[in-house]
Amino acid sequence: MKRKIIFLDIDGVLNSNDFKEELNKEYSIDADKVKMLASIVEKTNAEIVLHSAWRFWFDEKFNPIEKGGEILSQAFLTNNLRISGVTPDLSTEEIRKTKKFSKVKANEIKNWLIKNQDVDNWIVIDDLNLNDEDIRRCQIRPDSKIGLTEDDIGVAIKLLLDNEE
């Protein structure tokens, strides 16, 4: 059976800019947004692959090693979600310094897909423009001020279930 994958960004998706400002916390996850993500996973049986900088807050077995990782893990655990993988890190020191991760995210996703040939359908949920036409066709791009919405959920489910027999 082929797999369905959600390449997930966190900032601007599971925590909107407005939500972070309201809480005045660096590491915050909006429980309502996680419930929305859980509804996608429940309806499609998709797996979650982190392609967010938050992936660096986990060890190779996806156990949290930083406060942000602990917060995300708890939010996922509460909603029966789990991380099944992470994209490779193709960033350079300059990209990390300038925080221009959008320059490499598309290539990180494509690299992951090349190494995982058993994927049937996939989507990317990221508020950033990833500057890649192949990715854009499969991307749900929430407004970073709002984060994931019910409309985004509908599009995500449709894209993941397309081509299903």
Chimera marker file (.cmm) of the C-alpha trace (Angstrom):
<marker_set name="trace">
<marker id="1" x="0.000" y="0.000" z="0.000" r="1" g="1" b="0" radius="0.5"/>
<marker id="2" x="1.314" y="3.395" z="-0.949" r="1" g="1" b="0" radius="0.5"/>
<marker id="3" x="1.765" y="6.077" z="1.674" r="1" g="1" b="0" radius="0.5"/>
<marker id="4" x="0.277" y="9.562" z="1.939" r="1" g="1" b="0" radius="0.5"/>
<marker id="5" x="2.560" y="12.231" z="3.364" r="1" g="1" b="0" radius="0.5"/>
<marker id="6" x="1.979" y="15.664" z="4.888" r="1" g="1" b="0" radius="0.5"/>
<marker id="7" x="5.162" y="17.735" z="4.808" r="1" g="1" b="0" radius="0.5"/>
<marker id="8" x="4.442" y="19.981" z="7.760" r="1" g="1" b="0" radius="0.5"/>
<marker id="9" x="5.786" y="23.369" z="8.701" r="1" g="1" b="0" radius="0.5"/>
<marker id="10" x="4.890" y="24.613" z="12.196" r="1" g="1" b="0" radius="0.5"/>
<marker id="11" x="5.304" y="28.395" z="12.450" r="1" g="1" b="0" radius="0.5"/>
<marker id="12" x="2.466" y="30.136" z="10.601" r="1" g="1" b="0" radius="0.5"/>
<marker id="13" x="0.565" y="26.832" z="10.356" r="1" g="1" b="0" radius="0.5"/>
<marker id="14" x="0.017" y="25.413" z="13.856" r="1" g="1" b="0" radius="0.5"/>
<marker id="15" x="0.711" y="28.735" z="15.503" r="1" g="1" b="0" radius="0.5"/>
<marker id="16" x="-0.264" y="31.950" z="13.780" r="1" g="1" b="0" radius="0.5"/>
<marker id="17" x="1.639" y="35.183" z="14.227" r="1" g="1" b="0" radius="0.5"/>
<marker id="18" x="-1.380" y="36.628" z="16.049" r="1" g="1" b="0" radius="0.5"/>
<marker id="19" x="-1.533" y="33.587" z="18.356" r="1" g="1" b="0" radius="0.5"/>
<marker id="20" x="2.171" y="33.856" z="19.235" r="1" g="1" b="0" radius="0.5"/>
<marker id="21" x="1.882" y="37.594" z="19.933" r="1" g="1" b="0" radius="0.5"/>
<marker id="22" x="-1.185" y="37.067" z="22.093" r="1" g="1" b="0" radius="0.5"/>
<marker id="23" x="0.621" y="34.470" z="24.222" r="1" g="1" b="0" radius="0.5"/>
<marker id="24" x="3.947" y="36.298" z="24.002" r="1" g="1" b="0" radius="0.5"/>
<marker id="25" x="5.744" y="32.952" z="23.858" r="1" g="1" b="0" radius="0.5"/>
<marker id="26" x="8.465" y="31.837" z="21.492" r="1" g="1" b="0" radius="0.5"/>
<marker id="27" x="7.297" y="28.217" z="21.430" r="1" g="1" b="0" radius="0.5"/>
<marker id="28" x="3.558" y="27.966" z="21.136" r="1" g="1" b="0" radius="0.5"/>
<marker id="29" x="1.179" y="25.567" z="19.473" r="1" g="1" b="0" radius="0.5"/>
<marker id="30" x="-2.499" y="26.362" z="18.924" r="1" g="1" b="0" radius="0.5"/>
<marker id="31" x="-4.484" y="23.321" z="20.112" r="1" g="1" b="0" radius="0.5"/>
<marker id="32" x="-7.308" y="24.099" z="17.654" r="1" g="1" b="0" radius="0.5"/>
<marker id="33" x="-4.871" y="24.025" z="14.713" r="1" g="1" b="0" radius="0.5"/>
<marker id="34" x="-3.496" y="20.664" z="15.886" r="1" g="1" b="0" radius="0.5"/>
<marker id="35" x="-7.064" y="19.298" z="16.012" r="1" g="1" b="0" radius="0.5"/>
<marker id="36" x="-7.511" y="20.453" z="12.406" r="1" g="1" b="0" radius="0.5"/>
<marker id="37" x="-4.307" y="18.661" z="11.416" r="1" g="1" b="0" radius="0.5"/>
<marker id="38" x="-5.548" y="15.553" z="13.236" r="1" g="1" b="0" radius="0.5"/>
<marker id="39" x="-8.741" y="15.625" z="11.159" r="1" g="1" b="0" radius="0.5"/>
<marker id="40" x="-6.658" y="15.497" z="7.954" r="1" g="1" b="0" radius="0.5"/>
<marker id="41" x="-4.655" y="12.542" z="9.256" r="1" g="1" b="0" radius="0.5"/>
<marker id="42" x="-7.787" y="10.754" z="10.461" r="1" g="1" b="0" radius="0.5"/>
<marker id="43" x="-9.615" y="11.129" z="7.129" r="1" g="1" b="0" radius="0.5"/>
<marker id="44" x="-6.631" y="10.259" z="4.908" r="1" g="1" b="0" radius="0.5"/>
<marker id="45" x="-4.322" y="8.028" z="6.990" r="1" g="1" b="0" radius="0.5"/>
<marker id="46" x="-1.499" y="10.381" z="6.054" r="1" g="1" b="0" radius="0.5"/>
<marker id="47" x="1.835" y="10.408" z="7.838" r="1" g="1" b="0" radius="0.5"/>
<marker id="48" x="3.481" y="13.585" z="9.091" r="1" g="1" b="0" radius="0.5"/>
<marker id="49" x="6.995" y="14.472" z="7.947" r="1" g="1" b="0" radius="0.5"/>
<marker id="50" x="8.354" y="17.622" z="9.588" r="1" g="1" b="0" radius="0.5"/>
<marker id="51" x="10.057" y="20.048" z="7.255" r="1" g="1" b="0" radius="0.5"/>
<marker id="52" x="10.027" y="22.847" z="9.796" r="1" g="1" b="0" radius="0.5"/>
<marker id="53" x="13.027" y="24.125" z="11.742" r="1" g="1" b="0" radius="0.5"/>
<marker id="54" x="11.220" y="22.521" z="14.688" r="1" g="1" b="0" radius="0.5"/>
<marker id="55" x="12.581" y="19.182" z="13.379" r="1" g="1" b="0" radius="0.5"/>
<marker id="56" x="15.925" y="20.065" z="14.954" r="1" g="1" b="0" radius="0.5"/>
<marker id="57" x="14.330" y="19.841" z="18.405" r="1" g="1" b="0" radius="0.5"/>
<marker id="58" x="14.004" y="16.053" z="18.114" r="1" g="1" b="0" radius="0.5"/>
<marker id="59" x="16.504" y="13.198" z="18.151" r="1" g="1" b="0" radius="0.5"/>
<marker id="60" x="16.659" y="10.537" z="15.419" r="1" g="1" b="0" radius="0.5"/>
<marker id="61" x="13.793" y="8.614" z="17.081" r="1" g="1" b="0" radius="0.5"/>
<marker id="62" x="11.641" y="11.782" z="17.204" r="1" g="1" b="0" radius="0.5"/>
<marker id="63" x="11.989" y="12.187" z="20.957" r="1" g="1" b="0" radius="0.5"/>
<marker id="64" x="12.046" y="15.861" z="21.973" r="1" g="1" b="0" radius="0.5"/>
<marker id="65" x="15.415" y="17.295" z="23.001" r="1" g="1" b="0" radius="0.5"/>
<marker id="66" x="14.373" y="20.978" z="23.304" r="1" g="1" b="0" radius="0.5"/>
<marker id="67" x="11.476" y="22.845" z="24.909" r="1" g="1" b="0" radius="0.5"/>
<marker id="68" x="9.785" y="23.491" z="21.547" r="1" g="1" b="0" radius="0.5"/>
<marker id="69" x="9.973" y="19.777" z="20.750" r="1" g="1" b="0" radius="0.5"/>
<marker id="70" x="8.363" y="18.929" z="24.095" r="1" g="1" b="0" radius="0.5"/>
<marker id="71" x="5.501" y="21.352" z="23.450" r="1" g="1" b="0" radius="0.5"/>
<marker id="72" x="4.903" y="19.964" z="19.944" r="1" g="1" b="0" radius="0.5"/>
<marker id="73" x="5.144" y="16.353" z="21.166" r="1" g="1" b="0" radius="0.5"/>
<marker id="74" x="2.567" y="16.979" z="23.876" r="1" g="1" b="0" radius="0.5"/>
<marker id="75" x="0.174" y="18.646" z="21.409" r="1" g="1" b="0" radius="0.5"/>
<marker id="76" x="0.592" y="15.725" z="19.000" r="1" g="1" b="0" radius="0.5"/>
<marker id="77" x="0.186" y="13.113" z="21.752" r="1" g="1" b="0" radius="0.5"/>
<marker id="78" x="-3.052" y="14.748" z="22.892" r="1" g="1" b="0" radius="0.5"/>
<marker id="79" x="-4.424" y="14.335" z="19.348" r="1" g="1" b="0" radius="0.5"/>
<marker id="80" x="-2.999" y="10.850" z="18.618" r="1" g="1" b="0" radius="0.5"/>
<marker id="81" x="-0.566" y="12.284" z="16.073" r="1" g="1" b="0" radius="0.5"/>
<marker id="82" x="3.026" y="11.255" z="15.568" r="1" g="1" b="0" radius="0.5"/>
<marker id="83" x="5.981" y="12.336" z="13.495" r="1" g="1" b="0" radius="0.5"/>
<marker id="84" x="6.996" y="9.605" z="11.064" r="1" g="1" b="0" radius="0.5"/>
<marker id="85" x="9.974" y="11.408" z="9.541" r="1" g="1" b="0" radius="0.5"/>
<marker id="86" x="11.828" y="14.628" z="8.879" r="1" g="1" b="0" radius="0.5"/>
<marker id="87" x="13.227" y="16.137" z="5.717" r="1" g="1" b="0" radius="0.5"/>
<marker id="88" x="17.015" y="16.317" z="5.374" r="1" g="1" b="0" radius="0.5"/>
<marker id="89" x="18.769" y="19.551" z="6.274" r="1" g="1" b="0" radius="0.5"/>
<marker id="90" x="20.169" y="21.161" z="3.120" r="1" g="1" b="0" radius="0.5"/>
<marker id="91" x="20.628" y="24.603" z="4.671" r="1" g="1" b="0" radius="0.5"/>
<marker id="92" x="23.935" y="26.421" z="4.704" r="1" g="1" b="0" radius="0.5"/>
<marker id="93" x="25.360" y="28.586" z="7.449" r="1" g="1" b="0" radius="0.5"/>
<marker id="94" x="24.267" y="31.687" z="5.507" r="1" g="1" b="0" radius="0.5"/>
<marker id="95" x="20.698" y="30.387" z="5.173" r="1" g="1" b="0" radius="0.5"/>
<marker id="96" x="20.577" y="29.614" z="8.908" r="1" g="1" b="0" radius="0.5"/>
<marker id="97" x="21.977" y="33.032" z="9.742" r="1" g="1" b="0" radius="0.5"/>
<marker id="98" x="19.513" y="34.905" z="7.506" r="1" g="1" b="0" radius="0.5"/>
<marker id="99" x="16.636" y="32.471" z="8.234" r="1" g="1" b="0" radius="0.5"/>
<marker id="100" x="15.916" y="32.135" z="4.485" r="1" g="1" b="0" radius="0.5"/>
<marker id="101" x="14.887" y="28.482" z="4.798" r="1" g="1" b="0" radius="0.5"/>
<marker id="102" x="12.382" y="28.883" z="1.958" r="1" g="1" b="0" radius="0.5"/>
<marker id="103" x="15.386" y="28.709" z="-0.401" r="1" g="1" b="0" radius="0.5"/>
<marker id="104" x="16.047" y="25.037" z="0.451" r="1" g="1" b="0" radius="0.5"/>
<marker id="105" x="12.739" y="23.627" z="1.688" r="1" g="1" b="0" radius="0.5"/>
<marker id="106" x="11.554" y="22.508" z="-1.767" r="1" g="1" b="0" radius="0.5"/>
<marker id="107" x="14.811" y="20.649" z="-2.390" r="1" g="1" b="0" radius="0.5"/>
<marker id="108" x="14.635" y="19.060" z="1.064" r="1" g="1" b="0" radius="0.5"/>
<marker id="109" x="11.142" y="17.754" z="0.261" r="1" g="1" b="0" radius="0.5"/>
<marker id="110" x="12.188" y="16.495" z="-3.179" r="1" g="1" b="0" radius="0.5"/>
<marker id="111" x="15.239" y="14.811" z="-1.674" r="1" g="1" b="0" radius="0.5"/>
<marker id="112" x="13.032" y="13.054" z="0.899" r="1" g="1" b="0" radius="0.5"/>
<marker id="113" x="10.637" y="11.892" z="-1.839" r="1" g="1" b="0" radius="0.5"/>
<marker id="114" x="13.494" y="10.453" z="-3.933" r="1" g="1" b="0" radius="0.5"/>
<marker id="115" x="14.577" y="8.364" z="-0.943" r="1" g="1" b="0" radius="0.5"/>
<marker id="116" x="10.987" y="7.265" z="-0.202" r="1" g="1" b="0" radius="0.5"/>
<marker id="117" x="9.599" y="5.852" z="-3.443" r="1" g="1" b="0" radius="0.5"/>
<marker id="118" x="6.549" y="4.262" z="-1.779" r="1" g="1" b="0" radius="0.5"/>
<marker id="119" x="4.634" y="7.566" z="-1.560" r="1" g="1" b="0" radius="0.5"/>
<marker id="120" x="1.373" y="7.819" z="-3.494" r="1" g="1" b="0" radius="0.5"/>
<marker id="121" x="0.140" y="11.311" z="-2.636" r="1" g="1" b="0" radius="0.5"/>
<marker id="122" x="1.732" y="14.108" z="-0.695" r="1" g="1" b="0" radius="0.5"/>
<marker id="123" x="1.027" y="17.677" z="0.294" r="1" g="1" b="0" radius="0.5"/>
<marker id="124" x="3.019" y="20.491" z="1.796" r="1" g="1" b="0" radius="0.5"/>
<marker id="125" x="1.477" y="22.679" z="4.467" r="1" g="1" b="0" radius="0.5"/>
<marker id="126" x="3.681" y="25.758" z="4.782" r="1" g="1" b="0" radius="0.5"/>
<marker id="127" x="2.960" y="29.477" z="4.940" r="1" g="1" b="0" radius="0.5"/>
<marker id="128" x="6.104" y="30.330" z="2.960" r="1" g="1" b="0" radius="0.5"/>
<marker id="129" x="6.474" y="30.567" z="-0.798" r="1" g="1" b="0" radius="0.5"/>
<marker id="130" x="8.827" y="27.670" z="-1.523" r="1" g="1" b="0" radius="0.5"/>
<marker id="131" x="9.670" y="28.943" z="-5.013" r="1" g="1" b="0" radius="0.5"/>
<marker id="132" x="9.048" y="25.661" z="-6.803" r="1" g="1" b="0" radius="0.5"/>
<marker id="133" x="6.271" y="24.899" z="-9.294" r="1" g="1" b="0" radius="0.5"/>
<marker id="134" x="6.081" y="21.157" z="-8.480" r="1" g="1" b="0" radius="0.5"/>
<marker id="135" x="5.719" y="21.924" z="-4.789" r="1" g="1" b="0" radius="0.5"/>
<marker id="136" x="3.248" y="24.757" z="-5.379" r="1" g="1" b="0" radius="0.5"/>
<marker id="137" x="0.782" y="22.344" z="-7.021" r="1" g="1" b="0" radius="0.5"/>
<marker id="138" x="0.643" y="20.301" z="-3.808" r="1" g="1" b="0" radius="0.5"/>
<marker id="139" x="0.984" y="23.120" z="-1.286" r="1" g="1" b="0" radius="0.5"/>
<marker id="140" x="-1.579" y="24.444" z="1.143" r="1" g="1" b="0" radius="0.5"/>
<marker id="141" x="-0.296" y="27.883" z="2.102" r="1" g="1" b="0" radius="0.5"/>
<marker id="142" x="-2.036" y="29.286" z="5.205" r="1" g="1" b="0" radius="0.5"/>
<marker id="143" x="-1.867" y="32.978" z="5.987" r="1" g="1" b="0" radius="0.5"/>
<marker id="144" x="0.791" y="33.171" z="8.718" r="1" g="1" b="0" radius="0.5"/>
<marker id="145" x="-1.351" y="35.668" z="10.655" r="1" g="1" b="0" radius="0.5"/>
<marker id="146" x="-4.159" y="33.093" z="10.894" r="1" g="1" b="0" radius="0.5"/>
<marker id="147" x="-2.589" y="29.652" z="10.523" r="1" g="1" b="0" radius="0.5"/>
<marker id="148" x="-4.409" y="26.544" z="9.339" r="1" g="1" b="0" radius="0.5"/>
<marker id="149" x="-8.111" y="27.032" z="8.513" r="1" g="1" b="0" radius="0.5"/>
<marker id="150" x="-11.117" y="24.803" z="7.819" r="1" g="1" b="0" radius="0.5"/>
<marker id="151" x="-10.815" y="25.695" z="4.117" r="1" g="1" b="0" radius="0.5"/>
<marker id="152" x="-7.177" y="24.531" z="4.162" r="1" g="1" b="0" radius="0.5"/>
<marker id="153" x="-8.320" y="21.239" z="5.724" r="1" g="1" b="0" radius="0.5"/>
<marker id="154" x="-10.800" y="20.609" z="2.890" r="1" g="1" b="0" radius="0.5"/>
<marker id="155" x="-8.162" y="21.269" z="0.217" r="1" g="1" b="0" radius="0.5"/>
<marker id="156" x="-5.617" y="19.074" z="2.018" r="1" g="1" b="0" radius="0.5"/>
<marker id="157" x="-8.015" y="16.136" z="2.272" r="1" g="1" b="0" radius="0.5"/>
<marker id="158" x="-9.014" y="16.466" z="-1.390" r="1" g="1" b="0" radius="0.5"/>
<marker id="159" x="-5.388" y="16.556" z="-2.557" r="1" g="1" b="0" radius="0.5"/>
<marker id="160" x="-4.418" y="13.561" z="-0.428" r="1" g="1" b="0" radius="0.5"/>
<marker id="161" x="-7.386" y="11.480" z="-1.529" r="1" g="1" b="0" radius="0.5"/>
<marker id="162" x="-7.054" y="12.335" z="-5.246" r="1" g="1" b="0" radius="0.5"/>
<marker id="163" x="-6.079" y="9.381" z="-7.413" r="1" g="1" b="0" radius="0.5"/>
<marker id="164" x="-7.201" y="6.961" z="-4.732" r="1" g="1" b="0" radius="0.5"/>
<marker id="165" x="-8.792" y="3.827" z="-6.112" r="1" g="1" b="0" radius="0.5"/>
<link id1="1" id2="2" r="1" g="1" b="0" radius="0.2"/>
<link id1="2" id2="3" r="1" g="1" b="0" radius="0.2"/>
<link id1="3" id2="4" r="1" g="1" b="0" radius="0.2"/>
<link id1="4" id2="5" r="1" g="1" b="0" radius="0.2"/>
<link id1="5" id2="6" r="1" g="1" b="0" radius="0.2"/>
<link id1="6" id2="7" r="1" g="1" b="0" radius="0.2"/>
<link id1="7" id2="8" r="1" g="1" b="0" radius="0.2"/>
<link id1="8" id2="9" r="1" g="1" b="0" radius="0.2"/>
<link id1="9" id2="10" r="1" g="1" b="0" radius="0.2"/>
<link id1="10" id2="11" r="1" g="1" b="0" radius="0.2"/>
<link id1="11" id2="12" r="1" g="1" b="0" radius="0.2"/>
<link id1="12" id2="13" r="1" g="1" b="0" radius="0.2"/>
<link id1="13" id2="14" r="1" g="1" b="0" radius="0.2"/>
<link id1="14" id2="15" r="1" g="1" b="0" radius="0.2"/>
<link id1="15" id2="16" r="1" g="1" b="0" radius="0.2"/>
<link id1="16" id2="17" r="1" g="1" b="0" radius="0.2"/>
<link id1="17" id2="18" r="1" g="1" b="0" radius="0.2"/>
<link id1="18" id2="19" r="1" g="1" b="0" radius="0.2"/>
<link id1="19" id2="20" r="1" g="1" b="0" radius="0.2"/>
<link id1="20" id2="21" r="1" g="1" b="0" radius="0.2"/>
<link id1="21" id2="22" r="1" g="1" b="0" radius="0.2"/>
<link id1="22" id2="23" r="1" g="1" b="0" radius="0.2"/>
<link id1="23" id2="24" r="1" g="1" b="0" radius="0.2"/>
<link id1="24" id2="25" r="1" g="1" b="0" radius="0.2"/>
<link id1="25" id2="26" r="1" g="1" b="0" radius="0.2"/>
<link id1="26" id2="27" r="1" g="1" b="0" radius="0.2"/>
<link id1="27" id2="28" r="1" g="1" b="0" radius="0.2"/>
<link id1="28" id2="29" r="1" g="1" b="0" radius="0.2"/>
<link id1="29" id2="30" r="1" g="1" b="0" radius="0.2"/>
<link id1="30" id2="31" r="1" g="1" b="0" radius="0.2"/>
<link id1="31" id2="32" r="1" g="1" b="0" radius="0.2"/>
<link id1="32" id2="33" r="1" g="1" b="0" radius="0.2"/>
<link id1="33" id2="34" r="1" g="1" b="0" radius="0.2"/>
<link id1="34" id2="35" r="1" g="1" b="0" radius="0.2"/>
<link id1="35" id2="36" r="1" g="1" b="0" radius="0.2"/>
<link id1="36" id2="37" r="1" g="1" b="0" radius="0.2"/>
<link id1="37" id2="38" r="1" g="1" b="0" radius="0.2"/>
<link id1="38" id2="39" r="1" g="1" b="0" radius="0.2"/>
<link id1="39" id2="40" r="1" g="1" b="0" radius="0.2"/>
<link id1="40" id2="41" r="1" g="1" b="0" radius="0.2"/>
<link id1="41" id2="42" r="1" g="1" b="0" radius="0.2"/>
<link id1="42" id2="43" r="1" g="1" b="0" radius="0.2"/>
<link id1="43" id2="44" r="1" g="1" b="0" radius="0.2"/>
<link id1="44" id2="45" r="1" g="1" b="0" radius="0.2"/>
<link id1="45" id2="46" r="1" g="1" b="0" radius="0.2"/>
<link id1="46" id2="47" r="1" g="1" b="0" radius="0.2"/>
<link id1="47" id2="48" r="1" g="1" b="0" radius="0.2"/>
<link id1="48" id2="49" r="1" g="1" b="0" radius="0.2"/>
<link id1="49" id2="50" r="1" g="1" b="0" radius="0.2"/>
<link id1="50" id2="51" r="1" g="1" b="0" radius="0.2"/>
<link id1="51" id2="52" r="1" g="1" b="0" radius="0.2"/>
<link id1="52" id2="53" r="1" g="1" b="0" radius="0.2"/>
<link id1="53" id2="54" r="1" g="1" b="0" radius="0.2"/>
<link id1="54" id2="55" r="1" g="1" b="0" radius="0.2"/>
<link id1="55" id2="56" r="1" g="1" b="0" radius="0.2"/>
<link id1="56" id2="57" r="1" g="1" b="0" radius="0.2"/>
<link id1="57" id2="58" r="1" g="1" b="0" radius="0.2"/>
<link id1="58" id2="59" r="1" g="1" b="0" radius="0.2"/>
<link id1="59" id2="60" r="1" g="1" b="0" radius="0.2"/>
<link id1="60" id2="61" r="1" g="1" b="0" radius="0.2"/>
<link id1="61" id2="62" r="1" g="1" b="0" radius="0.2"/>
<link id1="62" id2="63" r="1" g="1" b="0" radius="0.2"/>
<link id1="63" id2="64" r="1" g="1" b="0" radius="0.2"/>
<link id1="64" id2="65" r="1" g="1" b="0" radius="0.2"/>
<link id1="65" id2="66" r="1" g="1" b="0" radius="0.2"/>
<link id1="66" id2="67" r="1" g="1" b="0" radius="0.2"/>
<link id1="67" id2="68" r="1" g="1" b="0" radius="0.2"/>
<link id1="68" id2="69" r="1" g="1" b="0" radius="0.2"/>
<link id1="69" id2="70" r="1" g="1" b="0" radius="0.2"/>
<link id1="70" id2="71" r="1" g="1" b="0" radius="0.2"/>
<link id1="71" id2="72" r="1" g="1" b="0" radius="0.2"/>
<link id1="72" id2="73" r="1" g="1" b="0" radius="0.2"/>
<link id1="73" id2="74" r="1" g="1" b="0" radius="0.2"/>
<link id1="74" id2="75" r="1" g="1" b="0" radius="0.2"/>
<link id1="75" id2="76" r="1" g="1" b="0" radius="0.2"/>
<link id1="76" id2="77" r="1" g="1" b="0" radius="0.2"/>
<link id1="77" id2="78" r="1" g="1" b="0" radius="0.2"/>
<link id1="78" id2="79" r="1" g="1" b="0" radius="0.2"/>
<link id1="79" id2="80" r="1" g="1" b="0" radius="0.2"/>
<link id1="80" id2="81" r="1" g="1" b="0" radius="0.2"/>
<link id1="81" id2="82" r="1" g="1" b="0" radius="0.2"/>
<link id1="82" id2="83" r="1" g="1" b="0" radius="0.2"/>
<link id1="83" id2="84" r="1" g="1" b="0" radius="0.2"/>
<link id1="84" id2="85" r="1" g="1" b="0" radius="0.2"/>
<link id1="85" id2="86" r="1" g="1" b="0" radius="0.2"/>
<link id1="86" id2="87" r="1" g="1" b="0" radius="0.2"/>
<link id1="87" id2="88" r="1" g="1" b="0" radius="0.2"/>
<link id1="88" id2="89" r="1" g="1" b="0" radius="0.2"/>
<link id1="89" id2="90" r="1" g="1" b="0" radius="0.2"/>
<link id1="90" id2="91" r="1" g="1" b="0" radius="0.2"/>
<link id1="91" id2="92" r="1" g="1" b="0" radius="0.2"/>
<link id1="92" id2="93" r="1" g="1" b="0" radius="0.2"/>
<link id1="93" id2="94" r="1" g="1" b="0" radius="0.2"/>
<link id1="94" id2="95" r="1" g="1" b="0" radius="0.2"/>
<link id1="95" id2="96" r="1" g="1" b="0" radius="0.2"/>
<link id1="96" id2="97" r="1" g="1" b="0" radius="0.2"/>
<link id1="97" id2="98" r="1" g="1" b="0" radius="0.2"/>
<link id1="98" id2="99" r="1" g="1" b="0" radius="0.2"/>
<link id1="99" id2="100" r="1" g="1" b="0" radius="0.2"/>
<link id1="100" id2="101" r="1" g="1" b="0" radius="0.2"/>
<link id1="101" id2="102" r="1" g="1" b="0" radius="0.2"/>
<link id1="102" id2="103" r="1" g="1" b="0" radius="0.2"/>
<link id1="103" id2="104" r="1" g="1" b="0" radius="0.2"/>
<link id1="104" id2="105" r="1" g="1" b="0" radius="0.2"/>
<link id1="105" id2="106" r="1" g="1" b="0" radius="0.2"/>
<link id1="106" id2="107" r="1" g="1" b="0" radius="0.2"/>
<link id1="107" id2="108" r="1" g="1" b="0" radius="0.2"/>
<link id1="108" id2="109" r="1" g="1" b="0" radius="0.2"/>
<link id1="109" id2="110" r="1" g="1" b="0" radius="0.2"/>
<link id1="110" id2="111" r="1" g="1" b="0" radius="0.2"/>
<link id1="111" id2="112" r="1" g="1" b="0" radius="0.2"/>
<link id1="112" id2="113" r="1" g="1" b="0" radius="0.2"/>
<link id1="113" id2="114" r="1" g="1" b="0" radius="0.2"/>
<link id1="114" id2="115" r="1" g="1" b="0" radius="0.2"/>
<link id1="115" id2="116" r="1" g="1" b="0" radius="0.2"/>
<link id1="116" id2="117" r="1" g="1" b="0" radius="0.2"/>
<link id1="117" id2="118" r="1" g="1" b="0" radius="0.2"/>
<link id1="118" id2="119" r="1" g="1" b="0" radius="0.2"/>
<link id1="119" id2="120" r="1" g="1" b="0" radius="0.2"/>
<link id1="120" id2="121" r="1" g="1" b="0" radius="0.2"/>
<link id1="121" id2="122" r="1" g="1" b="0" radius="0.2"/>
<link id1="122" id2="123" r="1" g="1" b="0" radius="0.2"/>
<link id1="123" id2="124" r="1" g="1" b="0" radius="0.2"/>
<link id1="124" id2="125" r="1" g="1" b="0" radius="0.2"/>
<link id1="125" id2="126" r="1" g="1" b="0" radius="0.2"/>
<link id1="126" id2="127" r="1" g="1" b="0" radius="0.2"/>
<link id1="127" id2="128" r="1" g="1" b="0" radius="0.2"/>
<link id1="128" id2="129" r="1" g="1" b="0" radius="0.2"/>
<link id1="129" id2="130" r="1" g="1" b="0" radius="0.2"/>
<link id1="130" id2="131" r="1" g="1" b="0" radius="0.2"/>
<link id1="131" id2="132" r="1" g="1" b="0" radius="0.2"/>
<link id1="132" id2="133" r="1" g="1" b="0" radius="0.2"/>
<link id1="133" id2="134" r="1" g="1" b="0" radius="0.2"/>
<link id1="134" id2="135" r="1" g="1" b="0" radius="0.2"/>
<link id1="135" id2="136" r="1" g="1" b="0" radius="0.2"/>
<link id1="136" id2="137" r="1" g="1" b="0" radius="0.2"/>
<link id1="137" id2="138" r="1" g="1" b="0" radius="0.2"/>
<link id1="138" id2="139" r="1" g="1" b="0" radius="0.2"/>
<link id1="139" id2="140" r="1" g="1" b="0" radius="0.2"/>
<link id1="140" id2="141" r="1" g="1" b="0" radius="0.2"/>
<link id1="141" id2="142" r="1" g="1" b="0" radius="0.2"/>
<link id1="142" id2="143" r="1" g="1" b="0" radius="0.2"/>
<link id1="143" id2="144" r="1" g="1" b="0" radius="0.2"/>
<link id1="144" id2="145" r="1" g="1" b="0" radius="0.2"/>
<link id1="145" id2="146" r="1" g="1" b="0" radius="0.2"/>
<link id1="146" id2="147" r="1" g="1" b="0" radius="0.2"/>
<link id1="147" id2="148" r="1" g="1" b="0" radius="0.2"/>
<link id1="148" id2="149" r="1" g="1" b="0" radius="0.2"/>
<link id1="149" id2="150" r="1" g="1" b="0" radius="0.2"/>
<link id1="150" id2="151" r="1" g="1" b="0" radius="0.2"/>
<link id1="151" id2="152" r="1" g="1" b="0" radius="0.2"/>
<link id1="152" id2="153" r="1" g="1" b="0" radius="0.2"/>
<link id1="153" id2="154" r="1" g="1" b="0" radius="0.2"/>
<link id1="154" id2="155" r="1" g="1" b="0" radius="0.2"/>
<link id1="155" id2="156" r="1" g="1" b="0" radius="0.2"/>
<link id1="156" id2="157" r="1" g="1" b="0" radius="0.2"/>
<link id1="157" id2="158" r="1" g="1" b="0" radius="0.2"/>
<link id1="158" id2="159" r="1" g="1" b="0" radius="0.2"/>
<link id1="159" id2="160" r="1" g="1" b="0" radius="0.2"/>
<link id1="160" id2="161" r="1" g="1" b="0" radius="0.2"/>
<link id1="161" id2="162" r="1" g="1" b="0" radius="0.2"/>
<link id1="162" id2="163" r="1" g="1" b="0" radius="0.2"/>
<link id1="163" id2="164" r="1" g="1" b="0" radius="0.2"/>
<link id1="164" id2="165" r="1" g="1" b="0" radius="0.2"/>
</marker_set>
